[in-house]
Amino acid sequence: NDYLGLAGDPRVVAAAVRATEVYGAGAQASALVSGRTPIHAELEAKLAQFEGTEAALLFPSGFAANVGVIGSLVGDGDVVLCDRLNHASLIDGCRLSGARFRVYGHCDFDQLAGELDKAREARRRLIVTDSLFSMDGDIAPLRELAELADRTQSMLLVDEAHATGVYGEHGTGLCDEISQLSGLVRIGTLSKAIGSQGGFLAGSQDLVEWVRNTARTQMFSTALTPAACGAALESLRIIGADTTRRDHVRGLARFLRSQLHDLNWNTL
Ligand SMILES: *Cc1c(COP(=O)(O)O)cnc(C)c1O
């Protein structure tokens, strides 16, 4: 999943080494205890700036971010609605949350609207979706989802694992077009195009502080290694300064699709 070829980039590797020399090989504790070193804080600030949100929060992995954030937002008395083709970590997050769990057909928004309506007595409703689906490689119509979330006063969680660094004018993913939605919860990973390791949440200050103090995968798991933070900071700098890598990978994808079309394959 190293879409931009950054995992082995000498500048990224050197940044990981520098961070290890300054902060040590391990973070030594969960972020909430003492594992959040200055380089963790710097990366959270950088991610918030990158995503255009008030704040961001690191997790040990993208999987941990999804399980932790969903469990922090909904529980008993709530309803969570999940696309059938969502990533396993989203599905497990929904299951573990204790909320009533409803699966809708892939991007079937009529069915989703029906489920939202049936759940109107619920305390809270949360819609959960990948932005770029990992299995079929198609893209969720985020504007329609945002409208539905807004109209029904539901929260919308979007997992950008495959889109971060690859899509968007500034490489921030596909959520730019719906960034004005107040109930938007953005999740990303540092382990794909960013070429490092770790997951993150981006959103309002209130959302981030709530999740920081309630997500079990945040509180009961050791913070990211300093090396992962150093590498991610350098990758984000490169992604911000250089559009050629994301243009190249999307060009390769277009080429593959066009060749498959010529062989009469359906590429959605
Ligand atoms: C890979 C992936 C994750 C998990 O991210 P990790 O950082 O590898 O744990 C979560 N969601 C989606 C959609 C993914 O593709």
The ligand as an ORCA input file, in Angstrom:
! r2SCAN-3c Opt
* xyz 0 1
  C      -5.673     -0.561      5.912
  C      -6.959     -0.049      6.370
  C      -7.178      0.222      7.725
  C      -6.195     -0.153      8.791
  O      -5.090      0.688      8.834
  P      -3.749      0.202      9.550
  O      -3.025      1.473      9.832
  O      -3.040     -0.704      8.593
  O      -4.158     -0.524     10.805
  C      -8.370      0.806      8.085
  N      -9.322      1.100      7.178
  C      -9.156      0.844      5.861
  C     -10.235      1.198      4.888
  C      -7.973      0.255      5.418
  O      -7.820     -0.015      4.126
*
